[in-house]
Amino acid sequence: MRLVADLLVALVALLHVYFLVLEMFLWDKPLGLKTFRHSAAEAAASKVLAANQGLYNGFLAAGLLWGLWLGAGGTSVKLFFLGCVVVAGVFGAATVGKKILFVQALPAAVAMALVFAAS
C-alpha cells in the first residue's frame, strides 16, 4: 500500500513540475497558448504572473519530493503538501475552471487518502 501511495505522490509531484514548465517557460509558446486557451496578447500581458504561479507549483513539487525522500518519516510532509495541492486545486476550480478540480485536486486527494491508509 505504501508503494502505491508513494507512486501517486510522485505522480502529483511530476504533474506540478509539468505545471511549472508550462507556466514559467511555455506560457507564451504554442503548447502554453493551447493548454491555457489564451491569445498571444493575453499571454504576453500575464507572463510574469504565470511565471510566479509556476514557481509556486515548483515549491509544491519540491515539498512532495522531499516527503518521498524522507521515506517512512516523511508522512506528515507528504500530507501537508498534498493538502496544499488540494486547497490550491479547489481554489483554482472555483476561480478559474472546474477542470482544475480533476487535474490537480482529485489526484492529490486520492494520494492523500492512500498516504493516510498506508501510515
C-alpha positions in Angstrom: 0.0 0.0 0.0 2.8 2.4 0.8 4.4 1.8 -2.6 1.2 2.7 -4.4 0.7 5.8 -2.2 4.3 6.9 -2.9 3.8 6.3 -6.6 0.8 8.5 -6.6 2.6 11.2 -4.6 5.4 11.1 -7.1 2.8 11.4 -9.9 1.3 14.5 -8.2 4.8 15.9 -7.8 5.6 15.3 -11.5 2.3 17.0 -12.5 3.5 20.1 -10.6 6.8 20.0 -12.3 4.9 19.9 -15.6 2.8 22.9 -14.4 6.0 24.7 -13.5 7.4 24.2 -17.0 4.1 25.2 -18.7 3.7 28.4 -16.6 7.3 29.5 -16.4 8.7 28.6 -19.8 5.9 27.7 -22.2 3.2 30.2 -21.2 3.6 32.2 -24.5 4.6 29.3 -26.7 2.2 27.2 -28.8 1.8 24.5 -26.1 1.1 27.0 -23.4 -1.3 29.0 -25.6 -3.2 25.8 -26.5 -3.2 24.4 -22.9 -4.5 27.6 -21.3 -6.6 28.7 -24.3 -5.4 32.3 -24.4 -4.1 34.5 -27.2 -0.5 35.7 -27.6 -1.5 39.1 -26.4 -3.1 37.7 -23.2 -0.1 35.5 -22.6 2.3 38.5 -23.0 0.2 40.5 -20.5 0.2 37.8 -17.9 3.6 36.1 -18.5 5.1 37.4 -15.2 2.1 36.3 -13.2 2.2 32.9 -14.8 5.9 32.5 -14.0 5.2 33.4 -10.4 2.4 30.8 -10.3 4.8 28.2 -11.9 7.3 28.9 -9.2 4.7 28.1 -6.5 3.9 24.8 -8.3 7.6 24.0 -8.2 7.6 24.5 -4.4 4.7 22.1 -4.1 6.6 19.5 -6.2 9.7 20.1 -4.1 7.8 19.5 -0.9 6.3 16.3 -2.2 9.6 15.0 -3.4 11.1 15.9 0.0 8.4 13.9 1.7 9.2 10.9 -0.5 12.9 11.3 0.1 12.3 11.1 3.9 10.8 7.7 3.4 8.5 6.5 6.2 9.4 9.6 8.2 8.0 11.8 5.5 4.3 11.0 6.0 3.5 14.4 7.6 5.4 16.3 5.0 3.6 14.5 2.2 0.2 15.1 3.9 1.0 18.8 4.3 2.0 19.3 0.7 -0.8 17.2 -0.6 -3.2 19.3 1.5 -1.8 22.4 -0.1 -2.3 20.9 -3.5 -5.9 20.1 -2.7 -6.6 23.6 -1.4 -4.9 25.1 -4.5 -6.9 22.8 -6.8 -10.2 23.6 -5.2 -9.5 27.4 -5.3 -8.4 27.1 -8.9 -11.6 25.2 -9.8 -13.7 27.8 -8.1 -11.9 30.8 -9.7 -10.5 29.6 -13.0 -12.2 26.4 -14.2 -13.7 23.2 -13.0 -11.1 21.1 -14.9 -8.5 22.1 -12.3 -10.5 20.1 -9.7 -9.9 16.9 -11.7 -6.4 17.6 -12.9 -4.9 18.9 -9.6 -7.2 18.4 -6.6 -8.5 14.9 -7.3 -5.1 13.2 -7.8 -3.8 14.9 -4.6 -6.9 13.9 -2.6 -6.6 10.3 -3.7 -2.8 10.3 -2.9 -3.6 11.8 0.5 -6.1 9.1 1.3 -3.6 6.4 0.3 -0.8 8.0 2.4 -3.3 8.0 5.3 -4.2 4.4 4.7 -0.5 3.3 4.4 0.6 5.0 7.6 
